[in-house]
């Protein structure tokens, strides 16, 4: 069995979303897919949190850069040049 990655989990989550949008699965099938999706979201969130911590650590290790908190409402337009 291949190791689960963020990218593979995200692809599967997209696939589940498409399946639920296109078809009309039974209630039991829909709930199983929904449950799988929830687990994939948790996995992806964990991976993103790990990446955030690594970025903060790298920024702290380089004296010329400063750690910048991620703003959840920010669209990524923040200028990070120091």
Backbone as numpy.savetxt, mean C-alpha at the origin, in Angstrom:
# Nx Ny Nz CAx CAy CAz Cx Cy Cz
5.81 -21.73 -3.73 4.97 -20.55 -3.73 5.85 -19.29 -3.73
5.54 -18.37 -4.59 6.32 -17.14 -4.71 6.08 -16.24 -3.50
7.12 -15.48 -3.14 7.01 -14.54 -2.04 6.09 -13.39 -2.44
5.18 -13.03 -1.53 4.25 -11.94 -1.82 4.97 -10.61 -1.74
4.77 -9.79 -2.75 5.35 -8.45 -2.77 4.23 -7.42 -2.76
4.61 -6.19 -2.50 3.64 -5.10 -2.54 2.97 -5.05 -3.91
3.77 -5.17 -4.95 3.24 -5.06 -6.31 2.28 -6.18 -6.64
2.62 -7.42 -6.25 1.73 -8.54 -6.54 0.44 -8.44 -5.73
0.54 -7.97 -4.49 -0.65 -7.79 -3.66 -1.55 -6.71 -4.25
-0.95 -5.65 -4.73 -1.73 -4.57 -5.33 -2.42 -5.03 -6.61
-1.70 -5.81 -7.43 -2.31 -6.35 -8.65 -3.51 -7.24 -8.31
-3.34 -8.10 -7.30 -4.44 -8.99 -6.90 -5.61 -8.18 -6.37
-5.34 -7.15 -5.62 -6.39 -6.28 -5.10 -7.16 -5.62 -6.24
-6.44 -5.17 -7.26 -7.10 -4.59 -8.43 -7.96 -5.63 -9.15
-7.45 -6.86 -9.23 -8.19 -7.94 -9.88 -9.48 -8.24 -9.11
-9.39 -8.31 -7.80 -10.57 -8.56 -6.97 -11.60 -7.46 -7.17
-11.14 -6.22 -7.21 -12.04 -5.08 -7.41 -12.76 -5.21 -8.74
-12.02 -5.53 -9.80 -12.64 -5.69 -11.12 -13.65 -6.83 -11.12
-13.31 -7.95 -10.50 -14.21 -9.09 -10.44 -15.51 -8.74 -9.73
-15.39 -8.01 -8.63 -16.58 -7.62 -7.88 -17.42 -6.60 -8.65
-16.76 -5.72 -9.40 -17.49 -4.71 -10.17 -18.17 -5.31 -11.40
-17.54 -6.29 -12.05 -18.06 -6.84 -13.30 -19.12 -7.91 -13.09
-18.92 -8.74 -12.14 -19.83 -9.87 -11.98 -20.78 -9.70 -10.83
-21.59 -10.70 -10.71 -22.51 -10.73 -9.58 -22.27 -12.03 -8.84
-21.18 -12.06 -8.06 -20.89 -13.30 -7.34 -21.94 -13.55 -6.27
-22.02 -14.79 -5.85 -22.92 -15.10 -4.74 -22.45 -14.34 -3.51
-23.30 -14.26 -2.54 -22.96 -13.55 -1.30 -21.71 -14.18 -0.68
-21.67 -15.51 -0.64 -20.52 -16.20 -0.05 -19.24 -15.90 -0.82
-19.29 -15.94 -2.15 -18.11 -15.64 -2.97 -17.68 -14.19 -2.80
-18.65 -13.29 -2.78 -18.35 -11.88 -2.61 -17.69 -11.59 -1.27
-18.18 -12.25 -0.22 -17.59 -12.05 1.11 -16.17 -12.61 1.18
-15.93 -13.75 0.51 -14.58 -14.31 0.49 -13.61 -13.37 -0.22
-14.06 -12.81 -1.35 -13.20 -11.88 -2.09 -12.97 -10.61 -1.27
-14.02 -10.13 -0.62 -13.89 -8.95 0.21 -12.89 -9.19 1.34
-12.99 -10.36 1.99 -12.07 -10.70 3.07 -10.64 -10.78 2.56
-10.44 -11.38 1.39 -9.11 -11.45 0.80 -8.59 -10.04 0.52
-9.47 -9.18 0.03 -9.09 -7.80 -0.25 -8.66 -7.06 1.00
-9.37 -7.27 2.09 -9.02 -6.62 3.36 -7.63 -7.06 3.81
-7.34 -8.35 3.69 -6.02 -8.85 4.06 -4.93 -8.26 3.17
-5.22 -8.10 1.89 -4.25 -7.51 0.98 -4.01 -6.03 1.31
-5.06 -5.32 1.66 -4.92 -3.91 2.06 -4.04 -3.81 3.31
-4.25 -4.68 4.27 -3.43 -4.67 5.48 -1.96 -4.93 5.13
-1.73 -5.91 4.26 -0.37 -6.22 3.84 0.28 -5.01 3.16
-0.45 -4.39 2.23 0.09 -3.23 1.51 0.37 -2.07 2.47
-0.53 -1.83 3.40 -0.32 -0.75 4.37 0.93 -1.02 5.22
1.14 -2.26 5.60 2.33 -2.62 6.38 3.59 -2.34 5.57
3.58 -2.75 4.30 4.75 -2.53 3.44 5.01 -1.04 3.26
3.96 -0.25 3.07 4.14 1.20 2.92 4.68 1.83 4.20
4.21 1.37 5.33 4.70 1.89 6.61 6.18 1.53 6.80
6.56 0.31 6.43 7.97 -0.08 6.51 8.83 0.81 5.61
8.35 1.08 4.42 9.10 1.93 3.50 9.23 3.34 4.06
8.18 3.85 4.66 8.22 5.19 5.25 9.28 5.25 6.34
9.34 4.23 7.18 10.35 4.20 8.24 11.76 4.14 7.67
11.94 3.39 6.61 13.27 3.30 5.99 13.68 4.65 5.41
12.75 5.35 4.77 13.05 6.67 4.21 13.43 7.63 5.33
12.67 7.62 6.42 13.00 8.50 7.55 14.38 8.19 8.11
14.71 6.91 8.21 16.02 6.52 8.72 17.13 7.02 7.79
16.95 6.84 6.50 17.95 7.31 5.54 18.11 8.82 5.59
17.02 9.54 5.73 17.10 10.99 5.81 17.84 11.44 7.07
17.66 10.73 8.16 18.33 11.08 9.41 19.82 10.77 9.34
20.20 9.76 8.56 21.60 9.36 8.49 22.43 10.35 7.67
21.82 11.10 6.80 22.53 12.05 5.97 22.38 13.44 6.58
23.46 13.99 7.08 23.39 15.27 7.80 22.87 16.42 6.95
22.98 16.33 5.64 22.55 17.44 4.81 21.04 17.41 4.52
20.39 16.32 4.91 18.94 16.21 4.69 18.24 16.16 6.04
17.00 16.57 6.07 16.23 16.50 7.30 15.01 15.63 7.08
14.56 15.00 8.13 13.38 14.15 8.07 12.14 15.02 7.93
11.29 14.66 7.00 10.05 15.39 6.77 8.90 14.44 7.01
8.00 14.79 7.92 6.84 13.95 8.18 5.94 13.90 6.95
5.40 12.73 6.68 4.45 12.59 5.58 3.12 13.14 6.03
2.55 14.01 5.21 1.23 14.56 5.49 0.23 13.73 4.71
-0.66 13.05 5.40 -1.62 12.16 4.74 -2.53 12.90 3.75
-2.73 14.18 3.93 -3.58 14.93 3.01 -2.78 15.59 1.90
-1.46 15.47 1.95 -0.60 16.05 0.93 -0.66 15.18 -0.31
-0.68 15.78 -1.49 -0.75 15.04 -2.73 0.62 14.75 -3.31
1.65 14.90 -2.50 2.99 14.62 -2.97 3.63 15.78 -3.69
3.03 16.95 -3.62 3.54 18.12 -4.30 4.54 18.90 -3.47
4.82 18.42 -2.26 5.71 19.13 -1.37 7.14 19.12 -1.90
7.82 20.24 -1.84 9.20 20.36 -2.29 10.10 19.82 -1.20
10.83 18.72 -1.48 11.68 18.10 -0.48 13.12 18.50 -0.60
13.46 19.39 -1.54 14.85 19.82 -1.67 15.23 20.69 -0.49
16.43 20.46 0.01 16.86 21.23 1.18 18.06 22.07 0.85
